[in-house]
Amino acid sequence: MNPSREFDLMLLLAAALAILFGITMIYSASSPSALWKSQATYGILFLIVAVAIVYIPDKVVYGVAYPLYGVSILSLLAVLAWGTGESSRWLSLGAISVQPSEFAKVATVMALARYLGDCGSEQVARPRTFLTALTLCGLPMFLVGQQPDLGTAISLGAAFLPMLYWAGMRPLHIFFVTAPLLSVVFSFEPLWGQDSAPIVFAIFIIATSVTIQAMLSRLWITLTLLAVDLSAGLINAVIWKNVLHGYQRARIETLLDPESDPLGNGWNVIQSLIAIGSGGLTGKGFLLGTQTKYEFLPEAHTDFIIAVVGEELGFLGSVVVLSTFLFLIWRAVYIGTMANNRFFSLLAIGFASIIVFHVFVNVGMTIGLMPVVGLPLPFLSYGGSSLLTNCIIIGLLLHVYAHRHEY
């Protein structure tokens, strides 16, 4: 098989379009600096890397999954010991600084894909299989969370449940896994209010218990799930008060009410909303964004790049950008459905989940629907490590597509 004859040109062109869009917006957001030139150089080099990955033999991609995961864990440990920069998230390698947590996303998905791919679909629901997969995903999440980088830590787990489902886990079992997380949401006092939170949580517990008992008619399962959900709700209160850092609590509180701290933690979200809202249908025009030019909007070229798009190119420009992401996500899922090899199919679904999570959270935080957690928008936000990681993802998706007929 000649991979060049099975090349997914549409996927590569969509990624290149997103990168070009990002370079253009970085130029607008960071002018008169030359950050856009660096991003353009990275974009060209990393797209070449993406194409080169297509020609790596199948056995090599499969074989390096665990070694890459091991290297990733070691690099995350190195960050905790010798990291530099804000929150010690970077490793300096001479004149180059890298962010190992970005590359951990690829390594974690590859390790999960290999492990779940080696397990048959009938083995996925076994506790041992689930706990091993949870450990593979949870270890890098814990290490990144210690930097601390809560947003990236959560993004490392974005592919976990979709990959378990794709590997063969029943939806009911996935509900068992997600029920404690839902308990955290429904018991979260700042979300529901001091008086309403206990009532909301009680309704969730009762509804969940009744539903599970009606579906399975096994009292011990219902009682076990009840105990786990209650414990998750109680632990949530402890984590909120004693584990989360002050700035993390402030970000979540600001999400619920940005106007409560308009000159502090609510500033970014408020200015982002002003920028997007003032853009209207067609925008103010390229290089004419006042929130960006007068530096009202912090981190315009990184975390809030989509706000620059909304202000200067309006709703229509934002739709073009989001449509590009929608195509990339659809294409990744399509590749996953087409791949005959179980490892490669899981790989594509895992990467699709990572892209979905990043786009959803980044866009959500710019319009006040998600907390500001510092996650970049794939391909558009400035940053070499992030762009390289996303291009590696594209390269591996191209590889899966080119080898989709192989077992």
Buried (B, 14 or more C-beta within 10 A) or exposed (E): EEBEEBBBEEBBEBBBBBBBBBBBBBBBBBBEEEBBEBBBEBBEBBBEEBBEBBEBEBEEBBEBBBEBBEBBBEBBEEBEEEBEEEEBBBBEEEEEBBBBBBBBBBBBBBBBBBBBBEBEEEBBBEEEBBEBBBEBBBBBBEBBBBBBBBBBBBBBBBBBBBBBBBBBBEEEBBBBBEBBEBBBBBBBBBBBEEEEBBEBBEEBBEEBBEEBBEEEEEEEBBEEBBEBBBEBBEBBBEEBEEEBEEEBBBBBBBBEEBEEBEEEBBBBBBBBBBBBEBBEEEBBEEEEBBBBBEEBBEBBBBBBBBBBBBBBBBBEBBEEBBEBBBBBBEBBBBBBEBBEBBBBBBBBBBBBBBBBBBBBBBBBBBBBEBBBBBBBBBBBBBBBBBBBBBBBBBBBBBBBBBBBEEE
